């Protein structure tokens, strides 16, 4: 089969989509498309064997029923620039192939992420790993941002001072903050990429990684529009119910009261909103 060419994807190859204050996402290359997925599923060759409507229906069926192997036939390579603390969350998705810039070989740029004041929040009281939904008062946010900026300035000044004394780059870098930017080439097949996007576009994901995931989802949509449409329908827009939740749903449809209580009831009702 010939290499899949998607005109909408070709238009954005190597284009930088800016994220946060110094970051970006860039589509370096792609292998395959919606066409590759349906051909892999049918184990057939040639074009025009099925209609657009049939191809769309097949992709929707595959995604809805978690037949994942055809999606593994499609691969994406991204060039991403992000703060180090975002990269350390990102790297937890271990099915990717990564090549990251090295501070042992390169002089790192004086670039660090500084949140906008309206993204400065207190610790959430009911989410141990996340922020409260409301930002802090403006004067407090400005003070915190100023403290962060000053710490970053001192860290980079120290970094360059140590370098100027001839100390090895691999040592000079060790006091740089987690807010410093790094870059990598990141390659992943579409099946695992959709899993990454499901988790990282979720409202509970940290804002700073969520904005990257949102941009990447838009890029993937250029390459595989039918797949992303099905993904939005069945994954992002869908809900999974446990056995007890499904039993409660049947009770409610029968006109009875919700039998769930406490935290289980709260989580169930949140899914219905």
N, C-alpha and C positions, 0 to 999 in steps of 0.2 A: 504494500500500500504506500502511496506517495505521502510525503510529509504534509501534515495538516497546516494550512495557512488560513488564519482568521483575520480578515481586513481590519476589524475594530481593534484587535490586539496589536497588529503591526503598527497602527497609528500611535500607540502609547509606549512601544518598546523604547527603553532607555530614557523615558521621560521621568523626571523627578517630581513626585507628589509630596509636597512639604507637609511635615507633621511636627507638632510641638514648636519649639523656638528655633532649633537647629537641625532637626531630623528630617528624614525623607524615606520614601519607599519607591523603588524603581524596579520595574519588570525587566529583567535581563534577557530571559528566554522562556519559551514554553514548548512543550512537546505534547501534541494531541489536542483534542477539543471534544465537544459534544459528539461529533461524528466518530471519533475514536472509541468513545464509551459504548455507543450503540453497536458498532462493528465488533468490538470485543465481546459484548454480550451475546451477539448472534453468531460469533465466530464465522463471519462472512467477509467477502471481499468485494471491492468495487463500489461505485457510487450509484445512488438512485434506486437502491433495492427496496427502500421504504419511503413513505411520505414524511414530511416535517411533523405532521400531527402524530403519526405512529412513533417517530423517534422521541418526541416530547413525552408521549405516554409511557414509553419504555423506560426512559430516564426517571420519570416520576415513580414508576413501579419499583425500579431498582432501589431508589433512595428510600422510599416508604417502607420497603421490606428488608432493608439493610443488606442487600446483595452488593457487597463492597468491592469485589475484585475488579470489575470493569473500570471503576473510578481510579484504581491504582495504575491504570495504563496512561494516565495524563500526569505530567510533571511540570512544576513551575520553579524557576530560579529567580529569586529576588535579591537586590542589593538594598540593604536596610541600614540606616544610621539612627541609633537610638541611645538613650542614656543607659549606663551600665546596669542600673537597678532594673530597668525594663528587660534588658538582655538576659539577666539572671532568672527572671520569671519565664521568659520566652524559651530558654534552653531546656526547660523541663519537658518540652515536647520533643522527645528523644528520637523520633523517627526521621528527623531531618538530617541533611548533610550540610555541615557548616564550615566556612573558612573565615576566621575573624582577623581583623587587623591586630598586629602585635606591637605592644609598647616596648618590646625588647629590640625591635628592629627600627621602629619609627618614632619620631618626635610627635607626641600627641598634641592636638590642637587645643588652644585655650577656649574650649567650648563646654559649657555645663548647662544642664537643664535648670531653669528657674520657673517655678509654677506661676501662673497668673494669680493675682490676689483672690479672685473669685473661686479658685480651685484649692484654697487653703481651708481645710476643715479640721474639726476636732476628731478624736478617735470615736468611732461608733460604740454605743453602749451595748448593742446586741450582735455586733459582728466583730469578732476579735481581730480580723485581718483587714478591716476596711474603715473608711471614713464615715462620719455622720453626713447626712444628706445636705444639711445647711452649712454654708460657709461661715467663717468667723466674722466678727465685725470688721469693717474696712480698715480702721486704724490698727487693729491687731494684725490683720493680713499684711499690711504694708510693713509693719515692724518685723514680722517673721520673714518676709521676702528680703528685706534689707539684711537681716542676720545671715540668711543663706547665701546671698550674693557676696557678702564680705568674707565669709568662710571660704567660698570658692576662689575668690581673688587671692587670698593668702595661700591657699593650697597650690595654685598654679604658679604663684611667685616663688614659692619654696621649690617646686619641681624644676623650674628653669634655673634657679640659683644652684641647686645641686648638680644639674647638668653642666653648668658653666665651670664647675670645679672638676670636671672630667669624670665624675662618677658614672658608672654604667647605667644605661637607660633602664635596664630591668630592675635596678634598685631605685632610681630616681622617681619612678612612677608609683611607688607603693603607698604613698600618702595621698594620692589623688582621690577625690570623692566619688561616691557611687553615682552622683549626678553627671560626671564627665561622660562625654559621648564616645561610643565605639561604633564600628561598622563591621558588617559581615555579608558574605554571600550565603544565602539560605535556600536550600533546595528541598522540596517535599512533593510527594505524589498527592493527587487531588483528594483521595479518600482521607488521608491523615490531615491534609490541609483543612478540609471541612470540619474535622474534629477540633482542630485548633481554633477555627473561626467560631464554632459553636460556643466554645468556652470563653473566648476572649472578646467577643462582641456582646456577651451577656452583660446586663446592667450591673451585676455584682462584681464584674472584673474591674481591676484598678483602671482608673481613667487613662493613665499614661500608656498602658498597653492596649486599651480598648480603641483608642483613636487610630493606632496602627492597624489593628484588625479591621476596622471599618473601611479604611483605605484599601487594604488588601482584598476585601470582599468585593469592592467596586471593580478592582482590577481583574479578579477572577471572573466576574460577570462578563467582562469584555471577551474573554476567551471561551467561556462555557455558559452562555446565557440560559440555556434550558436547564442545566444542572443547578445554577444558582436560583432560578425561579422555583424549582422543586425543593431546594434546600430551604428557601424562605418559607415555603408552604408547609413542609412536613417537619422540619427541624427547628428553625427559629420561631415559627408561628405555631408549632404543635406543642402538645403537652403529653407527658407520660404519667400514668396513674399506677400506683401500687395496687396490690390485691385488695387491701382494706379501703383504699380510696375509690376503687372501681365499685366495690360493694356499696359504699356510701352514695356514690353517684346513682346507682340503680335504685336505692331507697328513695332518694330525692326525686328522681324521675317518676317514681310511683306515688308521689305526693306525700311522702313521709319526711320526718325530721332528719337532719344530718346526724348520724350516730357518733361521729368523731368528736373528740374533745381535746382541749389543751393545745399543745404545740402541733399535734397531728392535724387538728382542725384548721389551725391558722395556715399551715403550709398548703393544705388542700384548697382552702378558699382562695389563697393567693394564686393558685393555678387557674382558677375559674374567672379571675378578673381580666 
